[in-house]
């Protein structure tokens, strides 16, 4: 093997080495998703039904609904994943997976009720 090929392989190894994310990444992502969800909820709260007669006014509430739903869903999934990682490491059988899914659905329901203001 030539020296250039060996050097190229070493450069590739270094470039493709796994990188650990910052320790506070999860908290920052969760904070950002929470902020986005709250801003979308505020936008929907300020929305006036009388203004909906004109289709030109539909863009902001529709965007707030889509973005808020996506951010809320991502937040629920992030929290469910964190909870799964913080678990005691017991058997990851069907029952444990079902319990995690039920917990995530409960979180989704609570987040939805919070966003809609218990309407």
N, C-alpha and C positions, 0 to 999 in steps of 0.2 A: 504494500500500500504506500502510495506516495505521501510525502509530508503535507502537501496541499489538501489531499483527501482526508487525512487524519485531522488536520486543523479544521476543515469544514465540518467534519462529524462532531468535533468538540464544540464548535460554535453552535451547531444545531442542538446538542445536548443542553448547553447553557440557555439557549433561547427557549427551549421547550420544557424547561424545568418547572415543576408545579410551584405556584405562588400562593402563599397563605393570605387570605383576605385580612384586612385590619380587624382587630378585636371588636371595635365598636360599630362595624358595618351593619349588623343586624339592627341595632338600636337606631342608627341613622336612617336606614330604609324604613323601619317601622314608623319613626317620627315623620318622615316625609309622606308616607302613605296615609297616616292619620291626618296630617295637615291637608292633603289633597281631598280626602273624604269630607273633612269638615268644611272646606271651602265650597265643595260641590253642594253640600247640604245647605249652606248659607245662601248660595245662589238660588237653589230651589225654593227656599223659604221666602225670598224676596220676589219671587215670580208672582205676577198678577194674572188671574184667570181672564180678566177682561181684555188683557193685551193679546190673548191667544187667538182672537178672531182673525188677526192678520198673520198669515203664514211666515212673513219675514221675521216675526218675533220668536219663531220656534227654535232657532238655532242655539241660542244660549241655554235654554232649559234642557234641550235634547243633549247638548254636549255635556252639561253638568250631570245629567242622569247617567250617561254612558261612562264618563270619567269617574264619577263617584262610585258607580257600581263596580267598575274594574279595580279601582283602588281599594274599595272595601273588601272585595273578594280576595285580592292579593294579600291584604292585611290579615284576613282570617286564615288563609293558607300558610302564611309566614308564621303566625302564632301557633297554628296546629303543628307545623313542622318543628318549631322550637320545643313545644310540649313533648313531642315524640322523642326528640333527642335528649331531653332532660329526664325522660322516664328512667326507671331503674334498670333498664336493659334486660328485662324479663323476656319470655318467649314472644316473638312477634307473630303470633298465630292469628287465625281468623277473628277470634274474639277481641284481641287487642286492636286489630285494625278496624273492626266494627265500632268499638268504643271511641277510637280516635275520630272516625268519620262522624259519629253521632255528636261528639263534642264540637267538631268543626261546624256542623250544621246548626247546632245551638248557638255558636258564636255568630254565624251568618244571620240567624234570625234576630238575635239581640242587636247586631249592628244595623240591620234593616229597620227594625223598630226605632232605633235611635235616630237614624237618618230621616225617617218619615215623621218623626215627632209623635209617636204613639197615636197615629190617626186611626 
